[in-house]
Amino acid sequence: MSTDDKTQSVIGHIGELRKRLIRSLIVVAITSILAFVFYDWIFDILIFPVKGIELQAIELTEMLGAIMRVSLVCGIIVAIPWLTYELIMFVSPALTRREKKYVYLILPWIALMFAGGVAFSYFIIVPRMISFLLTFGSDIAATVPRIRDYISIVTRLLLTVGLIFEMPVLTTFLARIGVLKPQWLSGKRKIAIVLAFILAAIITPTIDPINQCLVALPMVVLYEMCIWLAKLVYKSGPAADTEAAQP
């Protein structure tokens, strides 16, 4: 391929990336606007796990900022299937026909696992974490959380845990096309366990070890699931080479 052809190819890829980014931003904007319309209903859902909680807004713009944050996060969550589709379509020219088939097969699982992570965070992690934060030191002073802090903590947890639950889907696909080896995952098990507890300490704003374990242990289980699924679907040797060579 000549230098001019390479330049045209790079320009074409950049143009394609820009087009898909613009479409993704438009979709996120639309879903965020829809979430803004129903923000009161969404707030009721976010507050529901912690029954009887009393929130306050101190600054004049605090409530507006909280509503905008909730609308944006909900917009991103709703747009996840479309964002995944745009990403897949961008990389699809580099995939073989068989690899594209695998991509389409995992699309429903991407949405399902993300929803599972959000549900786990919503029903298991959030109630216990907020309860701990409200009662810790309550014999000294009563805690009346700000709406901004509550929304920031809850939305960050929902989004982060939802994305973490995508690990098995991603590793299964990479192992199926021969990019990721199960042996490599098994060899990094100890590092993964340490990183799981470090990440749990970062995303849970509490010093309660039980809360941190509620986040870290599912990540460890998900990593073990990644190893098992990778061993189940991984192909190596001549058969894998033959499949990869198919257009």
C-alpha positions, 0 to 999 in steps of 0.5 A: 500500500502506497503512502497516499493510500495509507493516508486516505485510509487513516483519514477515512477511519478518522472520519468514520470515528467522528461520524459514530461519535457524533451519532452517539452523542446525539443519542445520549443527548436525546436519552438524557433529555427524556430522563430530564422530563421524568427526573422526579420519577427517577429520583423516587427510584434512586431514593427508594432503597433507603426508606425514610432518608431526608435529603437537603439542598444548601446551594441555590443551584445544587438541586439543578446540578443533581437533576442534570447529573441524574439525567446524564447518567440515566441517559448514558445507561439507556443509551448503552445498547446503541453505544455498544452497537456504534463501537462494534460497527466501527471495529467490524471491518477488522473482524472476520465473518465468524467474529461478527457473528459472535459479536451479534450473539453477545449483544443481548448479554451486554445489556443483560449483564449491565442491568444485572450489575445495576440491580445488584448495586441498587438492591444490595450495595446502596441500602447497606452503604447509605445506612452505614454512612447515616448511622456512623457517629450518629451518637455525636451528630445526626447526619442529614445528607446533601442531595448532591452527595447522595446522587453522586455516590449512588449514580457512580456506584450504579454505573461502575458496578454495571460496567464491571459486570460486563467483564465475563461478556468481554473476556468470553468474546476475546477468548473466542476469537483467540485474542485472550488466553485462559492461561493468562487470566489464570496467571493474573488471578492473585493480582485481580483479587488485590485489584478488586479490593482496591477498586472496591475501596475506591468506589465505596465511600465507607470504611466498613469492610462489609460494604467493601466486601459486597463490592469486591467479592462479586468482582472476584466471582466475575473474574473466576467466571471469566476464566471458566468461560474463556476455557470453555470457548477458547480455540487454539491451533490449526482450527482457530487459524482456519476460522480466523482466515475466513472472510 
